[in-house]
Amino acid sequence: MRRFCSDNGRATLRGAVGFGGSTESRRTTRGRSCIFAIFFAFILPFGAFAAQKGPETIVKQKELSLVRVNVTGQPYDYVRPWQKKAPFSKRALGAVLPQGRVLVTADLVANQNYVELERAESGEKTAANVVVVDYEANLALLEPTEKKFLDGLTPLQLALDTVVGDRLAAWQLESTGALVVTEGLVTTIQMTRYPADLGQFLTYRVSISMQYRDNSYTVPLVKNNKLAGLLLRYDSRTQVLDAIPAPIIAHFLKDAETQHYRGFAAAGFSFFPTRDPQLRRFAGQTGKAAGVYVTSIEPNTPAAKAGLQVGDIVVAVGNNEIDQNGNYVDPLYGKIEFTNLITARASVGDTLSVHIQREGKPMQLDFVLDHHDVNDYVIPPYNIDKPPLYFVLGGLIFEELSRQYLREWGANWIKDAPQRFVYQDRFQSELYPEGKRRVVILTQVLPANATIGYDELAYLTIKKVNGKEVKSLADLAEAVKQPLNGFIKIETEEDPKQIALEAAQVASEADALQKNYGLPALQRLE
């Protein structure tokens, strides 16, 4: 099954994606069994490139359309949500664009405290601001605080005509400022999942032999001195590079010019190929075999609002017919998955005519495309640049479940994180069809007098507190204020089903608990 544009956390190609050379620390904990397959589990971080020599050329430094980008920051700790992790530093290359801006990948500037631009030829530096960032498309625009800093650098134009068989040049810099050029061959153009793991985006796959450079967190790929893409991930073993292509960059830049950046469009349904004739008969399809079978629909998305139903077969989008594998014939790329018509070829606010068969009868539905905002998910797919919410009650630590929390188990979090939480993330639209809520969880217990006997509790889903349903951390905090017969009663979906704390003891020991564990506060609710 494929997720289409708006993803509810379910993914068939989810996995450990290596990209960049971050020194940011990773946390790993004990794993649990999992039935999910891992895609690209073997991919290494870009900073771990093999040392073998490749077909590279060192070019004398000129006024390149590149600047070094130095980033320092501190990610938030979702295991100890009242604090941050160790500081990190990242070094990358940015592509100079028109209007005095610099393009980098979004993961470079995630959780940043300070961004600095550095001219390769002179070493001159200036601070920079993040103007627009899109973590789903993994792109960010920077702007120097010194407006004349980029003077003399010719902005890169975009190469929008890359096809299979073209050769692209990866640009890197030596510590001396000399340009290192490594050429590779575009072998495939397809739809893949980006690091945020939401929907599918157009991707260039390039066969190329590269070596590590200390500024290789973001690497521009160039065709005829025009920007063709940015490095997304690299596998040093197979020497295969995936790149964010120029059409996705162009879409991002166009939307970035508007007053309010809206992001990439989504439709909001899952589908399955119709290669199986029994599936086509089950769906009542008539005529030639074609299209994809709709398996689920996200609530409050364009697909749901247009009236799409589970069991429909989508046979065309606009004038583009869809085959049994879900592909259409693109004038530039040939056969490619039809999701490209949504993410790259359309924009938020566009209306797309979607042709379907429902029990053998042809119909047309009009989708008014929208962006599925991260805050509209029950279990948010990412929480970047903002601290996690938490609530400490007598030593019990409560948080709102997010994929950012699950990622604390490392690159193989699908396998290693608590499986009940992975399940809730993957099936959140079916489990919580009403939406507009959060899943509150008990993550761990700090030993204290009020929690004696509960020390080993962890990874529980909260249903009610003092008889009141909990749909957010704010709900929990409010319900705690109204104990029942002197006790705070917490109901959980999993065993032990109920936890009881003496309200007076919790209140009297709150200050001591905060002091003993060095907590800056016992709660963060906004």
N, C-alpha and C positions, 0 to 999 in steps of 0.2 A: 504494500500500500504506500502511496506517496502522499505527503502533506502538500496542500496547494496554497501557496502564498501566505495565508494567515494560519499560523501553526499554534496548536494549543499545548505544545510541549511534546507531542508525539512525533517520532521521527524514525524512519527506517535507515537513514544514512547518518545516524548520530555517532559521534565518536571523539577520540582524542585528537585534536587538531594542533599540530605544531606550527608555530609561526613566531617570528621575531626572535630577538636575542635578549630577552628581559632577564634581569638579575633578581626579579621579584621571587620571593620564596614561595614554595608550594607546600601544602599540608597534605599528608597522607595518613589514613587510619586503617584499622582492620577492615577487610572487605567482607561482603556477603554474596551469596550465589545470585546469579542473574541469568535470564534467558535471552537478554537482548544482544544482538550482534554489534560489534564495534567496527566502525569504518575508519580507515586510516590510522589504526592504533599504532602502526609502526612509524608514523611520521615523526621526525625529529624536529626540535626547535631549529630555527635558522642558525642560531649561534653554535650548533653542534655539527656544522657542515664537515664532511670528510676533508682530509687534508690533501687529497689527490690533486694533481695538476689538471687544469682544464684549459680549453681553447680560449684564453683570454688575452686581451691586448691592453697595454698601459699607454695611455695617451697623454701628451703634454697638456698641462693645465691651461685652460683658457677661461673666459668669462662664461662658465657653464650655467645652464638653467637649473642648477641644483644648489641647495644650501644644506648644511648639517643641521639637525634638530636634536637638541639635548633636552631630555625630560627627567625631572625628579618628581617623586610622589610617594604616596603611602596608601595602600589599599585598606579597606575596612575588614575587620575580622568578624566573620559570621558565627564562629564558635564562641568567641568572647566578644559579644557585640558592643560592649562598652569601650572597646579599645581598637587601635589600629595595628596592622602588622608592621614588620620591619620596613624601613624606607627602601625605595628602589631607584635606580637610575637606568635610563635607556638612551641609546644613541642611534640616530637614523639619518636618512636622507629625505629631503622634501623636494617635490617638484614645484618649481616656480611657475605660477599661472598668471594670467592677466589680472588687472585690478589690484596688484600688489599683494597677492595671497599665495599661500604655500599649501600644497596638498600632501597629506600623509594618511596612514591608516588610523582608524579610530582606536584600535587597541593600543597604539603607541601612547595616546594621551589619556587613556582611562585612568581615573583616580590621580590625576596629576596635581601637583602643587605649584610647579613652575615649569614653563616652557621657554626655551631659548633657541634663537636662530644664530647660526655661525656661518660666515662666508668662507667657502672652501679655500679661496686663493689668498686671503689676507688674515683669516682668523678673527676678524672683527665680529663682535657679538651684540645682540640686542634681545630683550625680552619679547615674547609673543603671546597673543591671546588666541584662545580657541573660539572661532567665530561660529562655526556650525559643526556638529558632530552627529553621525548616524552610526550607531553601534550595530545595527542590523545589516547595513551595507558595508560596514567596516571602513568608513571614509570620514575624514575630518579636514576642515579648512582652518589654516592659521593665518594670522595677520600680525606683522611686526608692530611694536609700539612706536618705533622710529619709522615714520612713513617713507623716508628716502633710503631705507636700508637696502632695498632690493634694486635700487637704481643701477643701471649698467648690465643687468641680467635680462636676457631676452626670454620672455615668457614662452613656455611650451604650449603648442597647440595640440589638439587631440587627433589621433589617428583612428578613425571610426570604421575603417574598411578592412581590418585584419581578418584573414580567413585561414583555414587549415592549409599548411604548406608555407606560410609566410615565415620569415626569420625575424626574431625580435632580439634586441640587444639589452642586456641587463647592465645598468650603470651602477658602479660602486666607486668609492674613493679610497685611495691609500691614505695613510696618516700624513703623508707629505702634501696631500691635496691633488695628487695625480689621479686622473680618471682611469678606471679599470673597466673595460668593455668585454662582456662575455656574451656570445651569440648562442641562440637556441632556436629550435624548430617548433612551430605550433603544430601539434599532432591531433588535438581534439578541441572542439568548442561545444560545451555542454552546460547543463544546469547542475549546480552542486549547492550544498549547504555551506554558509559562511560561519565563522566562529560563534556568532550569537545564536546559531541554530534555529533560525526562524525563516521558514519559507525557503525557496530556491532562487538562486541568482545565476545569471550568465557567468561563465568562467572559461578562461583560456587555459588549456593544458599544454605546457611547453617542455620539450626534452632539452635539458641544458645541464652542463657541468659547472657548478659554481663553488667558490671558496668563501670561507668566512671572512668578513671584514667587520671592524668594530662599529661601523655605522650602517649595518645591514638589516636593521629591524624593519625599515621600509625601503624597498628597492624599486626604482622606476624601471619599466620596460619600454623601450623606445623602438619605433619603426620610422625610418627616414627622418630622424630628428624630430619626430612627433611622439607625444606620450601615448602609448598603446595600452598600458596597464600598470598596476602596482602588485608587487608580490603579496600573495595571500598565504601560501604555505609551500614548503619545499621538503621533498623526501631525498635525502642525500644518498640513500642506498640505491634507489632506482633512478636518481637524477631526473625526477619529474617535478616540475613547478606548476602550481596553480596561481593564476593571476586574476585580480579584479580588472575586468576589461574596460576599455574606453567608453563603450555605450553606457555602462552603469555609472561611470564617473561623470559622463555628460548629463545623465538624468539627475544625478546628485547636484551638480553645479547649477543646472537650470532651476531646480527647486530652491537652491540656496539663495538665489537672487530675489526670491519673494520675501515679503515682510515676515511671514511665519512659515518656517520650514515644516512641511507636512510628512515627509518620508515617502517610501515606496508603497504602491497600491497593493491591496490584498483582496481576495475574493471570499475566502473563508470556507472552503470545503475540501474534503479528502476524496481521493479517487483510486481506482484500481484498473489496470489494463483489461481489455475484453478479448484477449486472445482465446480464452476458453469458450468453446461453443456452448457448453452447458450453462455458463454464466449468462450468455446472450439470450439463450432460450428462457432462462429463469426471469430475466428482465423484460422478456417479451419483445426483444428488438426485431424489427422488420427491415427488409432491404439488405444492403451490403453490410458486411461486418466492419464496424468502425467505432471510434469514440472510446470514452472511459466511463466506468461505472462509479457513481457517486456513493461513497460508503458512510460519510458522516458530514454534518454541516455545523459550523460554529454559530452559536446564537448571536443575534444582533450584528451580523456581518452582511455585506452586499449579497452573498448567495442566499442567506436566509430571508432577507428583505425582498429579494426578487421572486421568491417562491420556489426555489430549487428544493427538491426532495431526495431523500435517500432512495436509491433504486433507479433514479434517472440516469440516462446515458447522455453525456455531453459529446455531441458529434461535430460541433464547429464553434469557433469563436470569431465573430465577424464573418469575413469571407474566407477564413482559414479552416479547411477541413482537418479533423483530427483522426489519426489512424488508430488501430487497436492498441498500439503501444503508448498512445498519448502524445505523439509527435505531429507537428505540422511542417510544411515545407517553407522554410525561411528563404527569402530571395538572396541573402548573403551567405548563410551558413548551411543551407540544405535542411535535412531533417533534424529537428530539435524539439525538445519538449515544449508543449503549448504554454506552460507557465511563463515562458519568456514574453508572451504577448501581454501579460499582466505587469510584470516587474519592470521590464526594460522598454517595452513598446507603448505602454499606457501610463497615465498619471492619476493621482488622486483627483476625484471629481469627474473623470471621464465616464461616459456611458458606453458599455460594450454589449452588443447583442450576442447572446449565448444560445445556440441552437441545441435542443435536446430531443430525446425520445422518451416518452413516459408511457410505459405499457404498450409500446409500439406506435404511439401517436406522436407525430412531430409537433414541437412547440418552440416558441421563441421567448426567451426571458431577457429583460434588460437589466444589467448589473450597473449600478452607480458605484464606481469604485471608491474605496476609502482605505485609510491606513488603520491597521489594528494596533492601537496604542498600547504600549507596554503596561500601562496602568489599568487597562481593560481586562487583563488576564486575572483569573482567580489566583493562580500561582505565577507571579511575574517571571518571565524568562531571563531577565537580568535586572540588577539594581546597581548601577555604576555611578560614581561621583556623589553618592549620598549615603549617609550612615544607616545601618539597619535599625529597625525598631525593636525594642525589647522591653520586658517587664519582669522584675525580680520580686518574688513573693515568698518570704520566709525561706529563701534558698532555692526555690523552684524558678527556673529560667524559662520564660516563654518568648517565642518569636513568631513571626508570620512566615510560613513556608515560602521559599522562593528557590529558583534554580541556582541563584547565587550561593545560597546556603548549601545546596547539594554539591556544588562545584568545590566545596572545601575538601571533598574526598579525592580530589585530584583529577587527572585527565581521564581516568576510567571510572568517573563517578556513577555512571549508569550501572556499573557492576558492583562498586564498592560502597555506595551510599546506602542508607536504610531503605530496603526494598519497598516498604509500604509508602514511603515518600516518593520514590521514583515512580511507582504506580500511580499515585495521585497526580503527579506532574504530567505523566503521559496521557492519562485519561481524564483530565480535569473538565473538559467540556461535557463529557457524559456523566461524570460524578456530580458536577455542580452546574447543571444546565441553566439555572436562574442567573448565574454570574453575579457581579456586583457584590463580592464578598472576598474575604481572605481565609486561608486555612491557618489556624493558630495551633502551634505545636509546643510541647514541653521538650526542650532540647537536652537538658541536663539538670542535676541537682547539686547545689553547693552544700556540703555538710554543715548543719546548724541544728540547734535544739528543736526548732519547729519542724524539721524534716527527718527526725530520727525514724528509721524504718523505711524511708523512701530514698535512701542514698543511691540505690542502683537503678532507679527509674530514669528512662530516657526515651526519646523518639516516640512520644505519644501524641495523638491527635485529640484536641480539646473539643468537646461537644457543648457542654453547658457548665456554667459556674453559678452556684446558688439558684439553680433552676432556670436560669436565663440562657437562651441560645447564644453562642459566641460566634460571630461572623467577622470579627476583627480584634486586634489587640486592644483597641479602645473599648470595645464591648466587654472584654475581660476585665480591664481596669475599672470600668464602671460597676460591673456586677460584683466585684470583690468588696465594694463599699457596703454591700447589703448582706451580711452574714445571716445564716439560718441557725437560730438557737445557739448563737455564739461561735459557730463554726463556718469556715469557708469550705464549701463542698464543690469539688471539681470532678466533672464526669468526663471520662475519656472513651474513645472508640475501642481502644485495646485494653487488655488487662493492665492494671487491676480494676478497671472500669470506674472506680471512684477513689478520690484522694480527699482527705479531710484534714484541715489545719485549724487550730484554735486561733480565732481572730485576735484575741487579746494578746496572746504570746507573740504572734507575728508582728503586731504593732509595737510591742514593747522592745523587741529585739531588732527592729529594723535598723536603727542607727549603728548598733554594734556590728550587725552583718555587713553593712556598707563599709565600716571602718576596717574590719578584719580582712576583707577581701580587696580593699583598696578600690572600691567602685566609685567612679565620679558621681554617679546617680543610680537610683534603683529602677529608673525607667526612662525610656525615650519613646514617646508616642507620636511624634510628628517631626 
